[in-house]
Amino acid sequence: MAQFASAHTAQYHRYSHFVKEEMAKRLNGPYNVILEAWIQILFGDEVSQEKSFYSFGELSGIDASFTISKVTSFSHYL
């Protein structure tokens, strides 16, 4: 039984390095830099966390609008 545990542990350590490297590739750091630049352009130095944009300047009823947030979903290790 001890041999099985030892072999299992060795195999775990061998594959855990591979999994860690593959997971690191999935993190989206380069894309977050681009997104942060756009947030800076759109928000400037505003303190608010959300901002709404309107097609025609806040006309009620016929104006298309959308709201964006400064908070991104950047994934990284804590």
C-alpha positions in Angstrom: 0.0 0.0 0.0 2.9 2.4 0.8 4.4 1.7 -2.7 1.1 2.7 -4.3 0.9 5.9 -2.2 4.5 6.8 -3.1 3.9 6.2 -6.8 0.7 8.2 -6.7 2.4 11.1 -5.0 5.3 11.1 -7.6 2.8 11.0 -10.5 0.8 13.8 -8.9 3.8 16.0 -8.6 4.9 15.2 -12.2 1.5 16.2 -13.6 0.8 19.1 -11.2 3.6 21.1 -12.9 2.0 20.6 -16.3 -1.4 21.6 -15.0 0.0 24.7 -13.4 1.7 25.8 -16.6 -1.5 25.3 -18.6 -3.6 27.2 -16.2 -1.2 30.1 -16.3 -1.8 30.4 -20.1 -5.5 30.9 -19.4 -5.1 34.0 -17.4 -6.0 37.1 -19.4 -3.4 39.6 -18.3 -2.6 41.0 -21.8 -6.3 41.5 -22.6 -6.9 43.2 -19.2 -4.2 45.8 -20.1 -6.2 46.7 -23.2 -9.5 46.8 -21.3 -8.0 49.0 -18.5 -6.8 51.4 -21.2 -10.4 51.7 -22.6 -11.8 52.2 -19.1 -9.3 55.0 -18.6 -10.4 56.6 -21.9 -14.1 56.3 -21.2 -14.1 57.2 -17.4 -11.1 59.5 -17.2 -10.6 60.5 -13.6 -14.2 59.9 -12.5 -14.6 58.3 -9.2 -17.9 56.5 -10.0 -17.8 52.8 -10.7 -20.4 52.8 -13.5 -21.1 55.1 -16.4 -24.0 55.3 -18.8 -23.8 56.3 -22.4 -26.6 57.5 -24.6 -27.0 57.8 -28.4 -28.8 61.1 -28.4 -28.0 62.6 -25.0 -30.5 61.2 -22.5 -33.7 61.7 -24.5 -36.3 59.6 -22.8 -38.2 57.0 -24.8 -36.2 56.9 -28.0 -32.6 56.9 -26.9 -30.5 53.7 -26.9 -28.3 53.5 -23.8 -25.9 51.2 -22.1 -24.0 51.2 -18.8 -20.5 50.0 -18.2 -18.6 49.3 -15.1 -15.0 49.9 -14.1 -14.8 46.5 -12.5 -13.3 43.9 -14.9 -13.3 40.1 -14.6 -9.5 39.8 -14.9 -8.5 36.4 -13.6 -5.3 36.0 -11.7 -3.9 34.1 -8.7 -4.4 35.8 -5.4 
